[in-house]
Amino acid sequence: MTTSSAVSRNPFTGEIIRQTPFASVTDVETALQQTDSAFQSWRHSEIDSRSQLLQNMAAGLRKHARSLAEMMTDEMGKPITQSLAEVEKCARLCEWYAEQGPAFLAPEATRVENDKAYVNYLPLGPVLAVMPWNFPVWQVLRGAVPIIMAGNSYLLKPAPSIMGSALLLQSVLTEAGVPQGLFSVVNADNDAVAKIINDRRIAAVTLTGSVRAGAAIAALAGAAVKKSVLELGGADAFIVLADADIDAAVKGAVAGRFMNGGQVCMAAKRIIVEESIFAEFRDKFVAAVKEMVVGDPRDEATYIGPMARYDLRDELDTQVQATIAEGAECLLGGHVIQGAANFYAPTVLSNVKPGMTSFKQELFGPVASLIVAKDAEHAIAMANDSEFGLGGSLWSRDLANARKLAAKVETGGMFINTPSFSDPRVPIGGVKHSGYGRELSHFGIREFTNAQTVWLES
């Protein structure tokens, strides 16, 4: 096992915030013992006590909202207003599951005659969560909250670049009354992750990240015959039909593409617009992007902060330059902003066609690709011309037709006349290379339960 450290670097100043040694063999064993011990106790807890714990977690998040938000902003460049909104969203998530969770986990009747059979939703066991850096609190808690509510324990392996956020979140939850080991953090390297998944005490694993990482985790989980849920990349289509409210669609596209610096799995990465309105949409979109404030993420006026990691900025620029070389037109940006801060200029690429780099790959940053569609059916075909299938958006005044078209798009979610977003009341997840399984809603809380059939004969 390597003895190197996870490094957290402020992408605005370039300064190293912290270096956290990777877990030793002893550290990993301690984490496993604690998460298993917590599960053995928590699995027998009353449902009302679980709900109360989630309410306490919500209060704790609000109490420490500023410190959590500032840590996220410093570690990954998220604008402070968006960081604060992320913490509040997590508090509401806790409250929602505290209220709805008991009904989701209650014994469920079946269609067997005379009520002879029902289904219990029982805890599965400790769950290992391998999580990314782009939403350091929301990404973690949208999985952890239902997992804990269901009676399981949650062992977090965070991205190395946001260890400060992960450890602060753990501290906040501990102060709120979360028992030791029920929510815990392990700074594991790849070798340690493999050993954790293979350990008999771990019941399942969930990952949000790249296709490559997801394939590796799925292989390990499969070899160990353990449940896995994967939320992977996305190249979501944002479809604007000829009868759409163009101004509303432009506003939605800007928010859908550039929120969190475009570093969102469900961002509107491929903006597909019908030919008859393309020129008007394009001009208004470019004008709106020019109005976005790029700057210090601690400044509340900032909408675009620095990208979270320097290596990913370089990768993004390579993808942009490749797309331009393939024939796309760069209407705005298209370059690194020089300086210590890790900025990439908000970029708009036009004349993007199937087969080009920004059409077929996921561009994780502030870059929008504009694509012309001949008609609605052509737009749907191009939306489906992707290895990904996470989310999507469709804009039209004809809601009946929009509903029919939405059903033709091969994604885990479609949003009509609004950008894609996550909400605890509805499931989130993908198809194709965007992964499998679902988070949030009753689907998410039941992913890591044992659906136990009970049959009664008199």
Rosetta blueprint (number, residue, H / E / L):
1 M L
2 T L
3 T L
4 S L
5 S E
6 A E
7 V E
8 S E
9 R E
10 N L
11 P L
12 F L
13 T L
14 G L
15 E L
16 I E
17 I E
18 R E
19 Q E
20 T E
21 P E
22 F L
23 A L
24 S L
25 V H
26 T H
27 D H
28 V H
29 E H
30 T H
31 A H
32 L H
33 Q H
34 Q H
35 T H
36 D H
37 S H
38 A H
39 F H
40 Q H
41 S H
42 W H
43 R L
44 H L
45 S L
46 E L
47 I H
48 D H
49 S H
50 R H
51 S H
52 Q H
53 L H
54 L H
55 Q H
56 N H
57 M H
58 A H
59 A H
60 G H
61 L H
62 R H
63 K H
64 H L
65 A H
66 R H
67 S H
68 L H
69 A H
70 E H
71 M H
72 M H
73 T H
74 D H
75 E H
76 M H
77 G L
78 K L
79 P L
80 I H
81 T H
82 Q H
83 S H
84 L H
85 A H
86 E H
87 V H
88 E H
89 K H
90 C H
91 A H
92 R H
93 L H
94 C H
95 E H
96 W H
97 Y H
98 A H
99 E H
100 Q H
101 G H
102 P H
103 A H
104 F H
105 L H
106 A L
107 P L
108 E E
109 A E
110 T L
111 R L
112 V L
113 E H
114 N H
115 D H
116 K L
117 A E
118 Y E
119 V E
120 N E
121 Y E
122 L E
123 P E
124 L L
125 G L
126 P L
127 V E
128 L E
129 A E
130 V E
131 M L
132 P L
133 W L
134 N L
135 F L
136 P L
137 V L
138 W H
139 Q H
140 V H
141 L H
142 R H
143 G H
144 A H
145 V H
146 P H
147 I H
148 I H
149 M H
150 A L
151 G L
152 N L
153 S L
154 Y E
155 L E
156 L E
157 K E
158 P L
159 A L
160 P H
161 S H
162 I H
163 M H
164 G H
165 S H
166 A H
167 L H
168 L H
169 L H
170 Q H
171 S H
172 V H
173 L H
174 T H
175 E H
176 A L
177 G L
178 V L
179 P L
180 Q L
181 G L
182 L L
183 F E
184 S E
185 V E
186 V L
187 N L
188 A L
189 D L
190 N H
191 D H
192 A H
193 V H
194 A H
195 K H
196 I H
197 I H
198 N H
199 D L
200 R L
201 R L
202 I L
203 A L
204 A E
205 V E
206 T E
207 L E
208 T E
209 G L
210 S L
211 V H
212 R H
213 A H
214 G H
215 A H
216 A H
217 I H
218 A H
219 A H
220 L H
221 A H
222 G H
223 A H
224 A L
225 V L
226 K L
227 K E
228 S E
229 V E
230 L E
231 E E
232 L L
233 G L
234 G L
235 A L
236 D L
237 A E
238 F E
239 I E
240 V E
241 L L
242 A L
243 D L
244 A L
245 D L
246 I H
247 D H
248 A H
249 A H
250 V H
251 K H
252 G H
253 A H
254 V H
255 A H
256 G H
257 R H
258 F H
259 M H
260 N H
261 G H
262 G H
263 Q L
264 V L
265 C L
266 M L
267 A L
268 A L
269 K L
270 R E
271 I E
272 I E
273 V E
274 E E
275 E H
276 S H
277 I H
278 F H
279 A H
280 E H
281 F H
282 R H
283 D H
284 K H
285 F H
286 V H
287 A H
288 A H
289 V H
290 K H
291 E L
292 M L
293 V L
294 V E
295 G L
296 D L
297 P L
298 R L
299 D L
300 E L
301 A L
302 T L
303 Y L
304 I E
305 G L
306 P L
307 M L
308 A L
309 R L
310 Y H
311 D H
312 L H
313 R H
314 D H
315 E H
316 L H
317 D H
318 T H
319 Q H
320 V H
321 Q H
322 A H
323 T H
324 I H
325 A H
326 E L
327 G L
328 A L
329 E E
330 C E
331 L E
332 L E
333 G L
334 G L
335 H L
336 V E
337 I L
338 Q L
339 G L
340 A L
341 A L
342 N L
343 F L
344 Y E
345 A L
346 P L
347 T E
348 V E
349 L E
350 S E
351 N L
352 V L
353 K L
354 P L
355 G L
356 M L
357 T H
358 S H
359 F H
360 K H
361 Q L
362 E L
363 L L
364 F L
365 G L
366 P L
367 V E
368 A E
369 S E
370 L E
371 I E
372 V E
373 A E
374 K L
375 D L
376 A H
377 E H
378 H H
379 A H
380 I H
381 A H
382 M H
383 A H
384 N H
385 D L
386 S L
387 E L
388 F L
389 G L
390 L L
391 G L
392 G E
393 S E
394 L E
395 W E
396 S L
397 R L
398 D L
399 L H
400 A H
401 N H
402 A H
403 R H
404 K H
405 L H
406 A H
407 A L
408 K L
409 V L
410 E L
411 T L
412 G L
413 G L
414 M L
415 F E
416 I E
417 N L
418 T L
419 P L
420 S L
421 F L
422 S L
423 D L
424 P L
425 R L
426 V L
427 P L
428 I E
429 G L
430 G L
431 V L
432 K H
433 H H
434 S H
435 G E
436 Y E
437 G L
438 R L
439 E E
440 L L
441 S H
442 H H
443 F H
444 G H
445 I H
446 R H
447 E H
448 F L
449 T E
450 N E
451 A E
452 Q E
453 T E
454 V E
455 W E
456 L L
457 E L
458 S L
